[in-house]
Amino acid sequence: MKYLKFQVFKTLYFILIVVLLVGCAETIDEENTKETSSSSNFISGVDNWTIEGDAEGEIGVIPNFSKMNGVGNSGYIYATDDATDGVWYFVAPPKYHGDKSKFFNGKLEFYLIQDSIMKDQFSDKDVVIEGESSEKIVYKHKNYPTKSWTKYEINLNTNSHWLDENGDIASNTKIKTVLSNITKIMIRGEFEDGEDIGGLDGFKFREGENTKIPSNDVVDIVSNFTRGVDDWKIEGDAKGGRGLIPNFSRDNGVKDSGYIYAIDDATDGVWYFVAPSKYLGDKSKFFNGKLEFYLIQDSEMADQFSEKDVILKGVSGEKITYEHTKYPTKTWTNYTITLNTNSQWLDENDDIASDKKIRSVLSNITKIMIRGEFEDGEDIGGLDSFKFSN
């Protein structure tokens, strides 16, 4: 009798374990196969994603779908491109539009893969999130995807270097503004100038711990010249693209992106790059911070001359000036100047400027001038990656 009871108990125990295992399996399967409002795992289809650009999907702008070989050996989407030039993107469906501000301080995660000869990779905007009224934020990867799945995790705050619609570093306020009403999301799928296949999998928004913008957030002011001259001008005896507007080059800058330059075929005189209005006004928050930029010159470098290299003007004739300890060369030369007495700024009388004087000028900047000419004769001078930073 005892033996029978034991056998019955063992059988019931076994049935219970089987039921629990099946239940867990069903739960795990449901988690892996369920598309949510903030993720696309492409388990059973393209999840309403489309493609935009010179690639081809299965049906026009609909990407191809593979049921296997994705990140978890499940599904993924892809497109093929047999054209040179141009660039194509995966475009997210409407479920990612609207107010996504709850993901501020969170992350954007996804996997990319490419099948190409990987001999002519090129840089471009990798992630584009558009808001209303032409507002947008843009991100560029630090590495290209490979022939195996490559994971990307991008912070949805200034910890990742998002750019705004002008190519400047996006502030936390800008990022949250765009996230509050998303109208379009684009993920670059093409990285090779030529025939290629690009795939996307495991796309998701992940919430952060705190969605509040820090009150002490001091955002760098930057000109990277990724798309144009960013309202800079030139002053002096140089020639720009149109009068006082400097020339713009789309490549050969510091990071092989854009930069501005001017040409001077005159002797005597000196010319400057003049900063736009976004650098003017109260910039006292950058006291103890840095002024950073890169310069380049193309000249015979046989008759270099010294002059005031950086001029910051305030009100009522106040100004501070700085002279470099080295001339720029024929390759990009970095200048980092501290905005305090650690760097030898001069005042309007050419005396060493005090911290009080520097702070006074920074509190109401009316003009910023960066010297572009260093050769007494024909020369070309370029400027890139200018910024105020803390």
C-alpha positions in Angstrom: 0.0 0.0 0.0 2.8 2.4 0.9 4.5 1.5 -2.4 1.3 2.3 -4.3 0.9 5.7 -2.6 4.5 6.5 -3.4 4.0 5.7 -7.0 0.9 7.8 -7.2 2.7 10.7 -5.5 5.6 10.4 -7.9 3.3 10.3 -10.9 1.5 13.5 -9.7 4.8 15.2 -9.0 6.0 14.3 -12.5 2.8 15.7 -14.1 3.2 18.9 -12.1 6.7 19.4 -13.3 5.7 18.8 -16.9 2.9 21.4 -16.6 5.2 24.0 -15.1 7.8 23.4 -17.8 5.3 23.7 -20.6 3.9 26.9 -19.0 7.4 28.5 -18.8 8.1 27.4 -22.3 4.9 29.1 -23.5 5.8 32.3 -21.6 9.3 32.4 -23.0 8.0 31.7 -26.5 5.5 34.5 -26.2 8.1 37.0 -25.1 10.3 36.1 -28.0 7.6 36.2 -30.6 5.7 39.3 -29.5 6.2 42.6 -31.2 5.7 45.5 -28.8 4.9 49.1 -29.3 8.6 49.9 -28.7 10.4 46.9 -30.4 10.7 45.1 -33.7 12.1 41.6 -33.6 10.8 40.6 -37.0 9.6 37.2 -35.9 6.9 36.8 -38.5 7.3 39.7 -40.9 8.6 43.2 -41.6 6.5 44.8 -38.9 5.5 47.7 -41.3 9.0 48.9 -41.8 9.9 50.4 -45.2 13.0 51.4 -47.1 14.0 54.7 -48.6 16.7 55.4 -51.1 18.3 53.4 -53.9 17.9 49.9 -52.5 15.3 47.3 -53.5 13.1 45.3 -51.2 10.7 42.4 -51.9 7.9 44.7 -53.1 9.1 48.2 -54.0 9.8 50.0 -50.7 8.9 47.0 -48.6 12.1 45.3 -47.3 12.9 41.6 -47.8 12.1 39.3 -44.9 14.1 36.3 -43.7 12.5 33.8 -41.2 15.9 32.8 -39.9 19.6 33.8 -39.5 18.6 36.9 -37.4 20.2 37.8 -34.1 18.5 34.9 -32.2 18.4 32.8 -35.4 14.9 34.2 -35.9 13.7 36.7 -38.5 15.2 39.9 -39.8 14.6 42.4 -42.6 17.1 43.4 -45.4 17.4 45.2 -48.7 19.7 44.9 -51.7 21.5 47.6 -53.6 23.4 47.2 -56.8 24.0 51.0 -57.5 26.9 53.3 -56.7 26.4 56.7 -55.0 23.4 57.5 -53.0 22.4 56.0 -49.6 19.4 54.0 -48.4 17.7 53.7 -45.0 15.3 51.5 -43.1 12.3 53.6 -42.1 10.5 52.8 -38.9 6.7 52.3 -38.8 4.1 54.7 -37.3 4.1 52.9 -33.9 7.4 54.7 -33.2 6.0 58.1 -34.0 4.4 60.6 -31.6 5.4 61.3 -28.0 8.3 59.1 -27.0 9.7 61.5 -24.4 9.5 58.7 -21.8 12.6 57.2 -23.5 14.7 60.3 -22.8 17.8 59.1 -20.8 17.0 55.6 -22.1 18.6 53.9 -25.1 17.9 53.1 -28.8 19.2 49.6 -29.5 19.4 47.6 -32.7 21.6 45.2 -34.8 23.0 45.7 -38.3 24.7 43.4 -40.7 26.1 44.0 -44.2 27.2 41.8 -47.0 29.6 43.7 -49.3 33.2 43.6 -50.4 33.8 46.3 -47.6 36.5 48.1 -49.7 34.7 51.5 -50.1 32.9 52.2 -46.9 31.6 55.7 -46.5 30.4 57.9 -43.7 26.9 59.5 -43.5 24.1 60.1 -41.1 23.5 56.7 -39.5 20.4 57.4 -37.4 18.0 60.2 -38.1 15.1 61.1 -35.8 12.8 63.8 -37.1 10.4 65.9 -35.1 8.0 68.6 -36.1 8.9 71.9 -37.8 12.0 70.4 -39.4 13.6 69.7 -36.0 15.7 66.6 -35.9 18.6 64.8 -34.2 21.3 62.8 -36.0 23.8 60.2 -34.9 26.9 58.8 -36.5 28.3 55.4 -35.5 31.9 54.9 -34.4 32.2 51.7 -36.3 30.7 50.2 -39.4 28.6 47.0 -39.2 30.4 43.8 -40.2 29.4 40.6 -42.0 28.1 39.3 -38.6 25.4 41.0 -36.5 26.8 44.2 -35.0 25.0 45.7 -32.0 24.4 49.4 -31.5 23.4 51.0 -28.2 22.8 54.8 -28.4 22.0 56.9 -25.3 19.0 59.1 -25.8 20.7 62.1 -24.1 23.9 64.1 -24.5 26.0 61.1 -23.3 25.9 60.1 -27.0 26.9 62.8 -29.4 23.7 63.5 -31.2 23.8 66.4 -33.7 20.9 68.8 -34.4 19.6 70.0 -37.7 22.4 72.4 -38.1 25.1 69.8 -37.5 25.9 71.2 -34.0 25.9 69.0 -30.8 22.3 68.5 -29.7 21.4 69.6 -26.2 19.3 67.5 -23.8 16.5 70.0 -24.4 16.7 69.4 -28.2 16.8 65.6 -27.8 13.7 65.6 -25.5 11.9 68.1 -27.8 12.3 65.8 -30.8 11.4 62.7 -28.8 8.2 64.4 -27.7 6.8 64.3 -31.2 8.6 61.9 -33.5 7.5 62.1 -37.1 10.1 59.8 -38.7 13.0 57.5 -37.8 15.6 56.3 -40.3 18.4 53.8 -39.8 21.1 53.7 -42.4 21.4 50.3 -44.2 24.1 51.1 -46.8 27.7 51.5 -45.9 29.5 50.4 -49.2 29.7 52.6 -52.3 28.6 49.8 -54.7 26.7 46.5 -54.5 25.7 45.6 -50.9 23.0 43.9 -48.8 22.1 45.4 -45.4 20.1 43.8 -42.6 18.3 45.1 -39.5 17.1 43.2 -36.4 16.3 43.7 -32.7 15.2 47.3 -32.9 13.9 48.8 -29.7 13.5 51.8 -27.5 14.5 51.2 -23.9 13.3 53.4 -21.1 15.8 55.2 -18.8 15.7 55.6 -15.0 15.2 59.4 -15.0 13.5 61.4 -17.8 14.1 64.8 -16.2 16.6 67.1 -17.8 19.3 68.2 -15.3 18.9 71.8 -14.3 22.6 72.4 -14.5 22.9 71.0 -18.0 25.5 73.2 -19.9 25.5 72.3 -23.5 28.5 72.9 -25.8 28.1 75.3 -28.7 29.6 73.8 -31.8 30.2 74.4 -35.5 31.2 71.2 -37.3 30.3 72.5 -40.8 28.7 69.2 -41.8 26.2 70.8 -44.1 27.4 74.4 -44.7 29.0 77.5 -43.3 26.7 77.7 -40.3 26.3 81.5 -40.7 30.1 82.2 -40.3 31.5 85.1 -42.2 34.9 86.5 -43.1 36.3 89.9 -42.5 39.4 91.4 -44.1 41.2 91.1 -47.5 40.2 87.5 -48.2 37.7 86.1 -50.7 34.9 83.8 -49.8 32.3 81.9 -51.9 30.0 84.9 -52.0 31.4 88.2 -50.8 31.8 87.9 -47.0 30.5 84.3 -47.0 33.4 81.8 -46.6 33.9 78.9 -49.0 32.5 75.5 -47.9 34.0 72.1 -48.6 32.0 68.9 -47.9 35.0 66.8 -47.1 38.7 66.9 -46.1 37.8 68.4 -42.7 39.1 67.2 -39.4 36.9 64.1 -39.5 36.8 64.0 -43.3 33.6 66.0 -43.1 33.0 69.6 -44.0 34.9 72.8 -43.2 35.0 76.5 -44.2 37.9 78.4 -45.8 38.8 81.6 -47.6 41.4 82.6 -50.2 43.7 85.6 -50.0 45.9 86.7 -53.0 46.9 90.1 -51.5 49.9 91.2 -49.5 49.6 93.2 -46.2 46.4 93.2 -44.2 45.0 90.3 -42.2 41.6 88.4 -42.4 39.5 86.6 -39.9 36.7 84.1 -39.6 33.7 85.8 -37.7 31.5 83.7 -35.6 27.6 83.7 -36.0 25.1 85.1 -33.5 24.7 81.8 -31.6 28.1 82.5 -29.9 27.1 86.0 -28.9 25.4 87.3 -25.7 25.8 85.9 -22.2 28.3 83.0 -22.4 29.6 83.4 -18.8 28.6 79.7 -18.1 31.7 78.8 -20.2 34.1 80.7 -17.8 36.7 78.1 -16.7 35.7 76.1 -19.8 37.5 75.9 -23.2 37.5 77.5 -26.6 38.5 74.8 -29.1 39.0 74.7 -32.9 41.2 73.5 -35.7 43.0 75.6 -38.3 44.8 74.7 -41.5 46.8 76.9 -44.0 48.0 76.4 -47.6 50.8 78.8 -48.3 54.5 78.9 -49.0 55.0 79.4 -45.3 58.0 81.6 -46.0 56.8 84.9 -44.5 54.6 84.0 -41.5 53.7 86.9 -39.3 52.2 87.3 -35.8 49.0 89.1 -35.0 46.0 88.8 -32.6 44.7 85.2 -33.3 41.5 85.2 -31.3 39.5 88.3 -30.4 36.4 88.2 -28.1 34.7 91.6 -27.9 32.3 92.7 -25.2 30.4 95.9 -24.6 31.8 99.5 -24.2 35.1 98.7 -26.0 35.9 95.7 -23.7 37.7 92.8 -25.3 40.2 90.0 -24.7 42.7 88.7 -27.3 44.8 85.6 -27.5 48.0 84.8 -29.6 48.9 81.2 -30.5 52.2 79.7 -29.5 52.4 78.0 -32.9 51.2 78.7 -36.5 48.8 76.3 -38.2 50.4 73.9 -40.6 49.3 72.3 -43.9 47.5 69.6 -41.8 44.7 70.3 -39.3 46.2 72.0 -36.2 44.3 71.9 -32.9 43.9 74.9 -30.6 42.5 74.5 -27.1 42.3 77.7 -25.1 41.1 77.8 -21.5 38.6 80.6 -20.7 40.4 81.8 -17.6 43.9 83.1 -16.7 45.4 79.7 -17.2 45.7 80.9 -20.8 47.4 84.3 -21.3 44.5 86.4 -22.6 45.2 90.1 -23.0 42.8 92.9 -22.3 42.0 95.9 -24.6 45.3 97.6 -23.3 47.4 94.5 -24.1 47.9 93.8 -20.4 47.3 90.3 -19.0 43.6 89.9 -18.6 42.2 89.0 -15.1 39.6 86.4 -14.5 37.2 89.3 -13.7 37.9 90.8 -17.2 37.5 87.4 -18.9 34.2 86.8 -17.1 33.0 90.3 -17.9 33.6 89.9 -21.7 32.0 86.4 -21.6 28.9 87.8 -20.0 28.0 89.8 -23.1 30.0 88.8 -26.2 29.3 91.1 -29.2 31.9 89.6 -31.6 34.3 86.6 -32.0 37.1 86.7 -34.6 39.5 83.8 -35.4 42.5 84.7 -37.5 42.7 82.8 -40.8 45.7 84.4 -42.4 49.3 83.7 -41.3 51.3 84.3 -44.5 52.2 87.7 -46.0 51.2 86.9 -49.5 48.9 84.4 -51.2 47.3 81.9 -48.8 44.3 79.7 -48.1 43.1 79.3 -44.6 40.5 76.8 -43.2 38.5 76.4 -40.0 36.8 73.4 -38.5 35.3 72.0 -35.3 34.9 75.3 -33.5 33.2 75.0 -30.0 32.7 76.5 -26.6 32.8 73.7 -24.0 32.9 73.1 -20.3 
